[in-house]
Amino acid sequence: MLAGAALAARLGGGSRPTPPGPAANEKRRPERPPPRAVPPAAHFRPRLGGRAVAVETEDGGRSIQDIAILFNVIIIFLMFFNTFVFQAGLVNLLFHKFKGTILLSAAYLALSISFHVWVMNLRWRDSSRFVWTEGLQTLFVFQRLAAVLYCYFYKRTAVHLGDPLFYQDSLWLRKEFAHFRG
């Protein structure tokens, strides 16, 4: 430890000596221009009248959203499997009662994945700008409308699956079983 401190003092307070310039036979690399400054999280809305608008943005969270939607669908199906109705063999009853949620979840997942793939393809071509085409904007609107419906139906299904009728034998379940059987 003491030898290291003495060596540092001898070299001038611990600073390294500057290396000599490049040798005559070495080639110097051309200096790169400094990176272009992008404002942090700059999000701009596309114009409605133009063909395409380039805006600066940052990517992130798109695949996380798709994975979260997939996990929500898995959770709904796990809730289905846990009900007495499913265990009694009335799978058609559950799927008929919650058909809207199942179809809307599949449609929203498909719209989200297709939107994110399209966005990533546009970013892959030119990562320094973000291009909104008319088709991408249309897909974005439909994906956001489906998101509102998806949230409503998902929460409604979660509340309905909390009903004790789905977890015990009851007169309602026997009537439904007789209806589906005969």
N, C-alpha and C positions, 0 to 999 in steps of 0.2 A: 504494500500500500504506500509506504513511504517512498519507495523507488519510483512508483508511478507519478507521485506528486513532484518529485525532483525532476523527472523527465519532462513533465508538463511545463514546469517553470523554465527549464532550459530551452524548450521549443517556443517560448514566448507566451506563456499564460494559457497553454492548452489549445491554442489555435493551430490548425494544420498549415503547413507551408503550401503556397499556391503551386500547382503543377506548372511545368513549363509549357509553352505554346506547342502547337502541333508540329511534328517533324516535317521536314521538307517532302518526304515521300508519302505522308498520310494525306488522304482527301478529307476535306471538311464537309460535314453534312450541311445542306442548305437549311436555314432556319425556317421553322414553320410560322405562319402568321398566328397571332393570338386568336383563341376561339371567340366566336361571335357571342356577344352578351345577349342572353334571352331573359326577359323578365320572368321572375319566379311565378309559376302557376298562372301564366297569362292565358285566359280563356276568353275567346271572343265568339259571338254568335254569328252564324253565317247569314249572308244577305239572302232574302227570299227571291229576288228578281234575277240574280246572276247565274251563270253556268257553274262556276266553282269559285270558292273563296279560300285563299290560303291564310291560315292563322297559326300562331305559335301556341303550342300546348305541350304538356308532358303526359306520357303514357304511364299507366299504372293502375292496378286494381281491377283490370278487366277480367283476367282469368280467375281472380278471387271471387268476383261476383258470380261467374258461371259455376264455380265449385260450390258456392253458398246456395245457389238455386238447386243444384243437384242434391246437396245435403238436406235441404228442406223437403224435397220430394221423397228422399229416403226416410226421413222422420215421419212424414204422413203415412207412408206404407207400413212402417213399424207400428204406428198407432193403429192402423187397420188390423194388423196381425194380432194385436193384443186384445182385440174386442171379442166378446162372447159370440157375437154374430158371425165373425170370421171363423172362429173355432167350431161353431155349430155347422159350418159348411155353407153358409149363405153369403158367399163371396160376391155373387151377382147382385145381391141386395145392397151391399156396401158400394160396389162400383156403380150401380144405378143411382144410388142416393148422392154419391159424390162425383158423378161423371163430369160435371162442369169444372170442378177443381182439378181433376186429373188431366183433362184435355187442355185446360188453360195453363197448367203448370208445364205440360209438354210444349205447348205453343210458345210460351214465354221463354223457356230454355232454348228452343230452336231460334227464336228471334234474337235473343241475346248473343248466342254463339255466332250466328250469321253476321250480326252487326259488328261484333268484336273482331271476327276474322276479316271482314271488309276493311275496317279501320286499320288493322295491323298490316294488311296488304298495301294499303295506301302509304302507311308510314314506312314500310320496307323499301318502297321505291325511292322515297326522298324523306329522310328522317329530320331534315332541318325545318320542314313546314308541314302543316296539316291541311289537307284538301277536303273540302266538303263538296261532294257532287250532289246533284238533285236526287239521284237514287238513294244515296246514303242518308240524305236528310229525310226522305220518305220512310226509309227503314227505321231511322231513329225515332220518328214520330209514332210509328206503329209499335215499336218496342216499348216506348214510354207509356203509351196507352195500355198496352198489355200488362205493364208493371203495376199500374193502378188497380186493374181488375184482379191481377194475381194476388196482390197484397190483401185485397178485400176478401176474396174467396178462400185464401189460405187461412186467414184469421177466423173466418166464419166456420171453416171445416174444423179447425182446432177447437173451437168452442163447442161445436156440435158433437165432436168425438169425446168431449168431457161429460156428456150426458150419461147418467147411470143406466139408461135403457140399453145401451150398447154393451154393457158389461155384466148383465145378469139375465136370467130367464124371466120372461114377462109375457103377458097376454098379447101385447103388441108384436113381439117376436114370433109367437105361435101363429098369429093371424098372417103375418108376412110369410112364414114358412109354408102354411097351408095355401096361400095365394101363389107362391112360386112353384109348389109341388103340383097343384091341380089346376 
